[in-house]
Amino acid sequence: MHWTVMLLAAGVILVNGWTDAPNAIATAVSTGALTFRRGVCLAAGCNFLGALVVSLVRPAVAQTVWDLADFGSSPAQSLVALQAALAAVVLWATAAWRLGIPTSESHALAAGLAGSALALRGDLTLQARGAWGLTLAGLLLSVLAGMAAGRWCTRRLTDRRLPPAALRRGQQAAAGIMAFLHGAQDGQKFLVLFLLAPALARGESPGETVTIPVSLALGGAALMALGTAMGGKRIIDNVAREMTTLSPAGGLAADLGAGGCLLGCTLLGLPVSTTHTKISAIFGAGAAGGKGQVRGQIMVEILLTWLLTFPCCGALAWVITRMSLW
């Protein structure tokens, strides 16, 4: 059964590169600093490097996800729970993509693991509760810090009055950095699933430290890059064109603000959502110096999707787990 889990994990990585990575290039594409096709190629390459390099050097985020999957049950039941959690993530992410709404596979994964654990045990283990504390801390930090950083960077860049060519080159570089940090964050979260499946099959509990093999990091990074190369134009349109209209300075500010937040959270081992961080930074940049007002209806739709991710993915995983155990 653990092979089924690993296939689902591969599907989650592919979907993540497909639906999450477009956020990294959304502002650069919307302001014309990058064409959509060039942006996708840049994001695919930088996603690959981020997932590979940081997973090998500092897999602190992977450790948190490993702790979240402490089901405290038999090998067979634990594999069923992990399989159900991943199936819930794929279903939720696909539905959000069809609607053109950016969602967080990171939080979908956390919610799915919790829903599966509740279906098995009725509660969470002490280790999983600690990992959930880190996840919630990352959620609050990424949203609040991303918004504040987007506003601050916009005002600083507006005061400097950089020439258009410098802004365009800055956006191109910042988009690559954002894609790298997306791979660094989300690559770890999903690569660790390949280690979890055989460990749970052997009846092992989550260990003290996580080490990601080079071959696994290479394969997972390539899979994420493939997902990114599949595009995500609908999500880019919704995030950076319909939510607000950013100036080149605002687009660069959103990338710099979000990138700084992602880097800090990755080093701290907090499993944050790159989607939430980037959109919060766009919201802050648009409110501070965009060409137009932030469109409330689009923002409400995005916030509603964020709020629904935890209960919906948790409930999906709970139902799939219970049905699989019957």
C-alpha positions as CSV (number, residue, x, y, z in Angstrom):
1,M,0.0,0.0,0.0
2,H,2.9,2.4,0.6
3,W,3.5,2.5,-3.1
4,T,0.0,4.0,-3.5
5,V,0.9,6.6,-1.0
6,M,4.1,7.4,-2.8
7,L,2.2,7.8,-6.1
8,L,-0.2,10.2,-4.4
9,A,2.7,12.1,-2.9
10,A,4.1,12.5,-6.4
11,G,0.7,13.8,-7.5
12,V,0.7,16.3,-4.7
13,I,4.1,17.6,-5.7
14,L,3.0,17.9,-9.3
15,V,-0.2,19.8,-8.4
16,N,1.8,22.0,-6.0
17,G,4.1,23.1,-8.8
18,W,1.1,23.6,-11.1
19,T,-1.1,25.7,-8.8
20,D,1.3,27.3,-6.2
21,A,4.3,28.2,-8.2
22,P,2.5,30.7,-10.5
23,N,2.2,33.0,-7.5
24,A,5.9,33.5,-7.7
25,I,5.8,35.1,-11.1
26,A,2.3,36.7,-10.9
27,T,3.4,40.3,-10.3
28,A,6.2,40.2,-12.8
29,V,3.9,38.9,-15.5
30,S,1.1,41.3,-14.6
31,T,3.3,44.4,-14.9
32,G,4.9,43.2,-18.2
33,A,8.4,42.6,-16.8
34,L,8.1,38.9,-17.9
35,T,6.0,37.3,-20.6
36,F,3.9,34.4,-19.3
37,R,6.0,31.8,-21.1
38,R,9.3,33.2,-19.9
39,G,8.0,33.5,-16.4
40,V,6.9,29.9,-16.3
41,C,10.3,28.7,-17.5
42,L,12.1,30.9,-14.9
43,A,9.8,29.6,-12.1
44,A,10.3,26.0,-13.1
45,G,14.1,26.3,-13.0
46,C,14.2,28.2,-9.7
47,N,11.6,25.9,-8.1
48,F,13.9,23.0,-9.0
49,L,16.9,24.7,-7.4
50,G,15.1,25.8,-4.3
51,A,13.6,22.3,-3.7
52,L,17.0,20.7,-4.3
53,V,19.4,23.0,-2.4
54,V,17.4,23.8,0.7
55,S,16.1,20.2,1.2
56,L,19.7,19.0,1.3
57,V,21.1,21.8,3.4
58,R,18.4,22.6,6.0
59,P,15.3,20.4,6.0
60,A,13.8,22.1,9.1
61,V,10.3,22.4,7.5
62,A,10.4,18.8,6.5
63,Q,10.9,17.9,10.2
64,T,7.7,19.8,11.1
65,V,5.6,17.9,8.5
66,W,7.2,14.6,9.7
67,D,5.9,15.4,13.2
68,L,2.5,16.2,11.9
69,A,2.1,12.7,10.5
70,D,2.5,11.0,13.9
71,F,-0.7,8.9,13.7
72,G,0.2,6.7,16.7
73,S,-1.5,3.7,15.1
74,S,-0.7,0.4,13.4
75,P,1.3,0.4,10.1
76,A,-1.6,-0.5,8.0
77,Q,-3.9,2.1,9.5
78,S,-1.2,4.8,9.4
79,L,-0.7,4.2,5.7
80,V,-4.4,4.4,5.1
81,A,-4.5,7.7,7.0
82,L,-1.6,9.2,5.0
83,Q,-3.1,8.0,1.7
84,A,-6.4,9.7,2.7
85,A,-4.7,13.0,3.6
86,L,-2.9,13.1,0.3
87,A,-6.1,12.3,-1.7
88,A,-7.8,15.2,0.1
89,V,-5.0,17.6,-0.9
90,V,-5.2,16.6,-4.5
91,L,-9.0,16.9,-4.6
92,W,-9.0,20.3,-2.9
93,A,-6.2,21.8,-5.0
94,T,-7.8,20.6,-8.3
95,A,-11.1,22.2,-7.3
96,A,-9.5,25.5,-6.4
97,W,-7.5,25.5,-9.7
98,R,-10.7,24.9,-11.7
99,L,-12.1,28.1,-10.1
100,G,-8.9,30.0,-10.6
101,I,-8.5,30.6,-6.9
102,P,-5.0,30.3,-5.4
103,T,-5.0,27.9,-2.4
104,S,-2.3,26.5,-0.1
105,E,-1.4,22.9,-0.5
106,S,0.8,23.4,2.6
107,H,-2.2,24.1,4.8
108,A,-4.3,21.5,2.9
109,L,-1.6,18.9,3.8
110,A,-1.6,19.9,7.5
111,A,-5.4,19.8,7.6
112,G,-5.5,16.5,5.8
113,L,-3.0,14.9,8.2
114,A,-5.1,16.2,11.2
115,G,-8.3,14.9,9.7
116,S,-6.9,11.5,9.1
117,A,-5.4,11.3,12.6
118,L,-8.8,12.3,14.1
119,A,-10.5,9.6,12.1
120,L,-8.1,7.0,13.5
121,R,-7.6,8.1,17.1
122,G,-10.1,10.8,17.9
123,D,-7.3,13.1,18.9
124,L,-3.8,14.2,18.0
125,T,-0.6,13.0,19.6
126,L,1.5,15.4,21.7
127,Q,4.2,15.5,18.9
128,A,1.6,16.4,16.3
129,R,0.1,19.1,18.5
130,G,3.5,20.8,18.8
131,A,3.9,20.7,15.0
132,W,0.4,22.2,14.6
133,G,1.5,25.1,16.9
134,L,4.4,25.8,14.5
135,T,2.0,25.6,11.5
136,L,-0.5,28.1,13.0
137,A,2.4,30.4,14.0
138,G,3.6,30.3,10.4
139,L,0.1,31.1,9.2
140,L,-0.2,34.3,11.3
141,L,3.4,35.4,10.6
142,S,3.2,34.9,6.9
143,V,0.0,36.9,6.4
144,L,0.7,39.8,8.8
145,A,4.4,40.1,8.0
146,G,3.8,39.7,4.2
147,M,1.2,42.5,4.2
148,A,3.4,44.8,6.3
149,A,6.5,44.1,4.2
150,G,4.6,44.8,1.0
151,R,3.4,48.2,2.2
152,W,6.9,49.1,3.5
153,C,8.7,48.1,0.4
154,T,6.3,49.9,-1.8
155,R,6.7,53.2,0.0
156,R,10.5,52.9,0.0
157,L,10.7,52.1,-3.7
158,T,8.2,54.8,-4.6
159,D,10.4,57.4,-2.8
160,R,13.5,56.3,-4.7
161,R,11.8,56.7,-8.1
162,L,13.9,54.1,-9.9
163,P,14.0,54.1,-13.7
164,P,11.7,51.7,-15.5
165,A,14.5,49.5,-16.8
166,A,15.9,49.1,-13.2
167,L,12.4,48.2,-12.0
168,R,11.9,45.6,-14.8
169,R,15.3,43.9,-14.1
170,G,14.5,44.0,-10.4
171,Q,11.2,42.3,-10.9
172,Q,12.7,39.6,-13.1
173,A,15.3,38.8,-10.4
174,A,12.8,39.0,-7.6
175,A,10.5,36.6,-9.4
176,G,13.3,34.1,-9.7
177,I,14.0,34.5,-5.9
178,M,10.4,34.0,-5.1
179,A,10.3,30.8,-7.2
180,F,13.5,29.6,-5.5
181,L,12.0,30.2,-2.0
182,H,8.7,28.5,-3.1
183,G,10.7,25.4,-3.9
184,A,12.6,25.7,-0.7
185,Q,9.4,25.8,1.4
186,D,7.1,23.4,-0.4
187,G,9.8,21.1,-1.8
188,Q,10.6,20.0,1.8
189,K,7.0,19.6,2.8
190,F,6.2,17.1,0.1
191,L,9.6,15.4,-0.3
192,V,9.4,14.1,3.3
193,L,6.2,12.2,2.3
194,F,8.3,9.8,0.3
195,L,10.3,9.0,3.5
196,L,7.1,8.7,5.6
197,A,5.4,6.0,3.5
198,P,8.1,3.3,3.9
199,A,8.7,4.3,7.5
200,L,5.1,4.0,8.5
201,A,4.9,0.7,6.6
202,R,7.7,-0.6,8.8
203,G,5.8,0.5,11.9
204,E,8.3,3.3,12.7
205,S,7.3,6.4,14.6
206,P,8.5,9.8,13.4
207,G,12.2,10.1,14.3
208,E,14.1,12.9,15.8
209,T,15.8,14.2,12.7
210,V,15.0,14.0,8.9
211,T,17.6,13.5,6.3
212,I,16.5,13.8,2.6
213,P,18.7,11.7,0.2
214,V,20.2,13.5,-2.8
215,S,18.4,11.2,-5.3
216,L,15.0,11.9,-3.7
217,A,15.7,15.7,-3.7
218,L,16.6,15.6,-7.4
219,G,13.5,13.6,-8.3
220,G,11.1,15.7,-6.3
221,A,12.6,18.9,-7.5
222,A,12.2,17.8,-11.1
223,L,8.6,16.8,-10.5
224,M,7.8,20.2,-9.0
225,A,9.5,21.9,-11.9
226,L,7.4,19.8,-14.3
227,G,4.2,20.9,-12.6
228,T,5.3,24.6,-12.8
229,A,6.0,24.2,-16.5
230,M,2.4,23.1,-17.0
231,G,1.4,26.8,-16.4
232,G,-1.1,28.5,-14.2
233,K,-2.4,31.4,-16.2
234,R,-5.8,31.5,-14.6
235,I,-4.3,31.8,-11.1
236,I,-1.9,34.6,-12.3
237,D,-4.8,36.6,-13.7
238,N,-6.8,36.3,-10.5
239,V,-3.9,37.1,-8.2
240,A,-2.2,40.0,-9.9
241,R,-4.6,41.4,-12.4
242,E,-8.1,41.1,-10.9
243,M,-7.3,41.6,-7.2
244,T,-5.4,44.9,-7.8
245,T,-3.5,46.8,-10.4
246,L,0.1,47.1,-9.4
247,S,2.7,49.6,-10.7
248,P,6.2,48.2,-11.5
249,A,7.4,49.5,-8.2
250,G,4.5,47.9,-6.4
251,G,5.1,44.6,-8.1
252,L,8.8,44.6,-7.1
253,A,7.8,45.6,-3.6
254,A,5.4,42.6,-3.3
255,D,8.1,40.2,-4.4
256,L,10.7,41.6,-2.1
257,G,8.4,41.7,0.9
258,A,7.1,38.2,0.3
259,G,10.6,36.8,-0.4
260,G,12.0,38.2,2.9
261,C,9.1,36.6,4.9
262,L,9.6,33.3,3.2
263,L,13.3,33.2,3.8
264,G,12.9,34.0,7.5
265,C,10.2,31.4,8.0
266,T,12.1,28.7,6.1
267,L,15.2,29.3,8.3
268,L,13.0,29.0,11.4
269,G,11.5,25.8,10.2
270,L,7.9,27.2,10.0
271,P,5.8,25.6,7.3
272,V,4.2,28.7,5.9
273,S,2.1,29.1,2.8
274,T,3.9,30.7,-0.2
275,T,0.4,31.5,-1.6
276,H,-0.7,33.3,1.6
277,T,2.6,35.2,1.9
278,K,2.7,36.4,-1.7
279,I,-1.0,37.5,-1.8
280,S,-0.7,39.3,1.5
281,A,2.3,41.2,0.1
282,I,0.4,42.0,-3.0
283,F,-2.5,43.3,-0.9
284,G,-0.1,45.4,1.2
285,A,1.6,46.8,-1.9
286,G,-1.7,47.5,-3.7
287,A,-3.1,49.3,-0.7
288,A,0.1,51.4,-0.3
289,G,0.9,52.3,-3.9
290,G,-1.0,50.4,-6.5
291,K,-2.5,52.1,-9.5
292,G,-6.0,51.3,-8.3
293,Q,-7.8,50.2,-5.2
294,V,-7.6,46.6,-4.0
295,R,-10.8,44.9,-5.3
296,G,-12.6,43.7,-2.3
297,Q,-14.7,41.0,-3.9
298,I,-11.7,39.1,-5.2
299,M,-9.9,39.5,-1.8
300,V,-13.0,38.2,-0.1
301,E,-13.1,35.1,-2.4
302,I,-9.5,34.4,-1.7
303,L,-9.9,34.8,2.1
304,L,-12.9,32.5,2.1
305,T,-10.9,29.9,0.3
306,W,-8.2,30.2,2.9
307,L,-10.7,29.8,5.7
308,L,-12.3,26.8,4.1
309,T,-9.1,25.0,3.4
310,F,-8.6,23.7,7.0
311,P,-12.2,22.4,7.6
312,C,-12.8,21.1,4.1
313,C,-9.5,19.2,3.7
314,G,-9.7,17.9,7.2
315,A,-13.3,16.7,6.6
316,L,-12.3,15.1,3.3
317,A,-9.4,13.3,4.8
318,W,-11.6,12.1,7.8
319,V,-14.3,10.8,5.4
320,I,-11.8,9.0,3.1
321,T,-10.0,7.5,6.1
322,R,-13.2,6.2,7.7
323,M,-14.5,4.8,4.3
324,S,-11.1,3.1,3.7
325,L,-11.2,1.4,7.1
326,W,-14.6,0.0,6.7
